[in-house]
């Protein structure tokens, strides 16, 4: 075998000697810039190294491949070591209390937080793989599904109708819902505020086309509201409470008697299916915090006021009209959510029909991680 290898490389060396008589273009000269003796030395060295390798008592082909072992180990253990959590100001308590870190850090899992102005932006980030989980209202998942996003409903949150409202300036001539006809109304498109407006207009006998929608994120909507560029603003807490305090905005109507459902915690399907035990731990901590908040509303307000930069009395107002608690994903909730999807499609606010069940897991999958509610 050694003789065969040697003869093969000697033949190669002879061919290289002959090759020098062939004319080269400029590109060849750049590549073969070394003198031929140097090339010969390289080839000779290569021959010797291969001959020594061939004489080795242990063939290199049987040596373990470190990188292959690493890939194999990684593939066999898909458990996440980082949970990327998206949140909004309305759900910042979870981060402020640090309960997830206390639960997950001992298990070797890090929590990374990213704040979003509203649900649509949060789900956009989830769809492109920037975050794993986040809470939103009932509307963002519908718009996300209609846009082709792959999301999964994990658990519902209790309806909190008094926490959202349609606001008008203190001295506005708008006194009732029907006065909104022909007016400019600001709100975040695809948010819970969007649905409240749709439902309120229907209740007043108005069509969606009777108003002039101004699709603005909360911060931009507030600026437009203060400047008088819009006639009304549909918004949720704590922005709602802050606007009441700072601008003396008047409540035209809130969600009481209109809103029938709350929001949801959503995750990517990949994260849910690969990390059911982590999901279970996360939901247990969220449930415990929701239960604690019911009984400690003043403490909740004291915790959030400095974090959000809102005075304590305003924060108390927002906290006292909030409903805490989780709701399991069941047929009733799915039917309510399907009704939201059908409403948006009927109004041509989404481009296609949405089947909510496409983003729902099986009962067995929910049972594997859902806390008792």
N, C-alpha and C positions, 0 to 999 in steps of 0.2 A: 504493500500500500504506500509506503514511504517513497519507494522508487517511482511509482506512478505520479505521485504529487510532484516530486522533483523534476521528472521529465516534462510534466505539463508546464511548469513555470520556466524551465529552461527554454522551451519552445516559445513561450510568451516573450521572454527576454530577447530572443533572436528576432522575433517579429518587430519588436520595438527598435532594434538596431537598424533594420531595413526601413522602418517607417520614417526615419529622419530624412530620407532622400525625397519624400513626397512634398511638393510645394504646399505652404500654409498660407491661409488668408490672415487678415489682422486679428480676427477673433481667435483663431487657433494659436497665434503667437502669444496672445494674452494668457491663454490657458496653459500653454506649454512654454512658459517663459524660462524655466530652469534648463540649464545645459543638460545634455543627454547623460553625461556621467552621473549627474545628481539623480536623474530619473532611474538610472541603472542601480545606483546605490539603494534607492527607495525600494525598488522591486526586489533586489537581492535580500534586503532586510526583511521584506514582507515574506519572501520565500522561507527564510530561516525561521521567522516567528511562527509561520504555519507548520513548518516541519517539527519545531519543538512542541507545538500544540498537539500535533498528531502523535508524537511520542509520549505524551502525558499518559499516566496510568489511569486517570479518571476523565472520561470524555466530558467536555464542557456541556454537551447537549443535555446531560442528566443533572446539571447544577440547577438549584432552585432559582426562580425568577422573582426577586423581591417585589417588583412592581405588580406582577401578576398576583402574588399573594395578597398584597395590599388591596387590590381591586376586589379580589374574591371576598376578603373579610368585610370590606365596605358593603358589598352587595348583599351579604348575608345578614347585615344588621342595618335596617333602614330607620331605626328609631331616631327621631329628631333630637338633636342636642340644643337646638335654639327654637324658641317659639317667637315668631314675629307678629306682634299684636298691634292692630290698628285701633285707634279710639278717637272719639270726638270730645268736645268740652262737656257735653251732656253725660258722658260716660267716663269721665276722668277719675272718678272715685276709686275704681279698681286699681289704677296705677298709683294713686296717692296713698292708698292703704298698704301697698306692697305685699298683698296676700299671696299672689302667684309666685313671687320670688321666694317667699318663705316655704311654700309647698314644693316648688320645683327645683330650687338650687341644690338641696341635698340629693336629688336624683340625677345631678349632673346636667340639668337643663337650664339654659339662660333665657331670660325674657327680654326682648327688644321691643321698644315702643315707638310708634309713629303716629303723630296727630294729624287729623284731617278736619277740614271745615265742615264737611257733611258726608252723608252716606254714599252718594254717587262717586265721589272722589275716592273714598275708602275702597269701594268695590272695584273700581278701575285698577287700583294698585294690587288688589288681590288677584284680579284676572291676569295681570302680567307677571305674577309671581313674586311681588315685592313683600307681601305680608301673608300670613297663614290664617288669621282669624280676626274678626272684628264685629261689633254691634252696629246695626243700622235700623232705620224705620221699615215700615212695610213696603214702601214704594221702590227704593233702590234695587232690591233683588229683581223686581219685574223688569225694570229698564235694563239691568245688566243681562238678564236672560235673553231679552229681546235683541240685545247686541251680540249674542253668541257667547257670553261668558260662561265658564264652567264653575259653578258654585254649589255649595251644599248647605241646606238649612240644618242647623244643629239643635237649637232650642229657641223657643219664643220668649219674649218678655211681656210682662203684664201691660195691658192697655192703660195709658195715662192721658186721657182726653183733655184734662184741664191744663196740661203742660204746653199746649200749642194754641195759637190764637191768630186772628186777623186783626192787625193794628192799624189805626189811622191817627193822624196828627191830632193833638188836643183840640185845636180850633177848626177841624175839618167839618165841611158841610155834610159829609157822609154820616148818616145816622142809622141806616139799616142796610141789609145785604143788597136789596134791590138798587140802592144808590151806587153800587159798584159798576153798574152798566156803563160801558164806555170809558171806564177809568183804568189807569195804569197800576197794575198790582205786581209787586216784586216778591219773588220767592225762588228757592233753589229747585231747579227742574229735577224731577225724579225723586223728590224727597217726600217725607211724611207731610210736609207743609203743602206740597203739590196736591196730595190726595185730600187734605182738609179743605182746600180751596174748591176743588172739584165737587166735593160732597156738599159744601156750604152753598155753592151756586145752584146746585140741583135742588136743595131744600128751599131756596128762594124762588125757584121757578125760572132761573136764568140759565143760559147756555154758556159753555166755556168760551165760545166765540164772542160773547157779549162783553168780555173784558179784554184789556190789552196786556198780555202777560209780559213780564220783564224777568227773564231768567238770570238771577244774580245769586252768587254765594252769600252767606250771611254777612260777612264784613262789607262787601260791596253794596248789599241791599240796605244795610243800616246807613251807609254814607248817602245813598240815594234818597232814603227816607228822610234823613235829617236835612238834606238840601232842598227837599220838596220836589225832587225829580220824579217821584212816584206818588200815587194817591193812597196806597195801602201797602202793607207788608205782612206776609204770612210767615210766622217764625215760631220756633220752639225754645224752651228753656235750655240753658240759662240766658240766652240772647234776649228772649222774651221779657224776662224779669228785669234784665239790665236796661232794656229800652224803656220799659215803664218808668224806671227810676230816673234815668238820665234825660229822656226826652219828654216825659209826662205823656207818652202815647196813650191813646184811649183804645180799649178793647171793643171791637165791633162785635165779635163773637169768638168763643173758644171752642174746643172740640167736644165739650160736654153734650151728650145726646147725639153726637155725630160719629165720633171714632168708636169702633167696636173692637179693635185689636191693637196690639202693641207692635214692637219690632222683633228683631231676630238677631241671634248670633249666627254668623255664617263662617264657614271654613272652606278651604280648597278640598276637593274630594280626595286628593292624594294624601293630604295631611290627616284627614279623618281615618281613612282606611289603613294607613300605615302606623298610626299612633293612637289606637283606641284607649289605652290606659292613660296616656298623657291628656287626651281629651276629657276623659272621666275626671281626672284630678282638677283640670281647669274648671270644668262645669261645677264640680262640688264646691270649689272656692268661691265661684261667682254666686252660687245659690246661698252659701253661708253669709256672704257679704250682703246680699239682698235681704235676707232675714234679719240680719243685724241692723240694717238701715231702717227697716220698718219700726223698730223699737228705739232707735237712737237718732231721730231726725235732727235734733239740735246739734248733736256731735257731727253729723254729716255736713251740716251747714258750716260749722266751725272749721272743719277740715278743708272744705272746698273754697271758702271765701278767699283766703290768701293765695291759694293756688291759681284761682281764676281771676284774681284782682277785682273781686266784687265785694262790696260792703256786706257785713254780716246780715243785716235786716233784709236786704234784697235776696241774698242767698237763702235765707230762711223761707222767704215767700216761694221761691222756686222749689225748694225741697218739700215744703208742706203740700204742694199740689201734685207732687209726683206719686205714682203708684209703683211700689217695689214688688219684685217676685218674678219667677220664671214659669213658663208654660210649656208643657211637652208638645212636640210636633205630632198632632193626631189628625184624624179625618176632619174634625171641625175646623181646626186652624188652617188646614190645607184648603178647605172649601172657601173660607173667608179670603185667603190669599188669592185663590183663583178668581174670586169676584173682583179683586183689585186689578188683576191682570186683564180681565175682560172689560172692565171699565176704561182702562187706558187704551185698549185696542179699539173699542167702540168710538172713542174720541179721536182716533188716529194719532195718538201721542206716542205709540210704539209701532214699528213697521210690520210686525207680524204677531200672530197669536202666540201666547206663551202657555205652555203646560207646566204648571208649578211642580207637578209630580216628577218631572225630569230632574229636579234638583233636590229630591227627597230620597232618603235612604229607606231600607226595609225596616219593619218593626223589630226584627232580630238585631239589626245593626244598631238601632237606637237603644235597644235594651242593654247592649254591651257597655255603653258609656253614660247613659242619661241618669242623672241623680233623681231620686224620688221627689216629686213636686206636689 
